[in-house]
Amino acid sequence: MFDGCGILLALVGVIAVDEVEPLHITVATGMLVVWGVVVFRLPRLVPGIARGVIVLGYAFFGVVIASVVAFFTGYYNLTAVERLGFALIFTWLYVLVRSISAAASDAVERPEEAAELAA
């Protein structure tokens, strides 16, 4: 899923909004959908993930969806939506990676506690 998000992110950068706006928006929407699937499937994908990461993902997803709605109603422009989405998605990815890294480090240092959490 992260591969799909990365490929779509690259396509958003390659497809110029000035030349093919509908395709640019379609690819960006696809990236949002893939990221949303990751956010909502995260508890099953990584069972021991910190609850804060899950809640933060839900909150960020809600804010991004609200900004998309604001774009389609004419309140935000496309640049504002893309910058907000970029900032929130990459912040969440950073928090996710740090959380997984911390959990892996804890599992190495205290394997008996990690086994209890995984069960």
HUKA-V745090 format. One record per pair of residues at least 6 apart in sequence whose C-alpha atoms are under 8 Angstrom apart, sorted by the first residue. I is the first residue (numbers start at 0). GAP is how many residues later the second one is. Records with the same first field share a line. If there is no record, write none. Layout:
# HUKA-V745090
I=GAP ; GAP
This chain:
# HUKA-V745090
0=33 ; 34 ; 37
1=33 ; 36
3=27 ; 30
4=26 ; 29 ; 30
7=19 ; 20 ; 22 ; 23
8=18 ; 19 ; 22
10=13 ; 16
11=12 ; 15 ; 16
14=8 ; 9
15=8
16=7 ; 8
34=54
35=25
38=15 ; 18 ; 19 ; 22
39=18
41=7 ; 12
42=6 ; 11
46=71
47=55 ; 69 ; 70
48=50 ; 51 ; 54
49=49
52=39 ; 42 ; 43 ; 46
55=36
56=35
59=28 ; 29 ; 32
63=17 ; 20 ; 21 ; 24
66=9 ; 14 ; 17
67=13
69=6
70=6 ; 7 ; 10
105=8
106=6 ; 7 ; 8
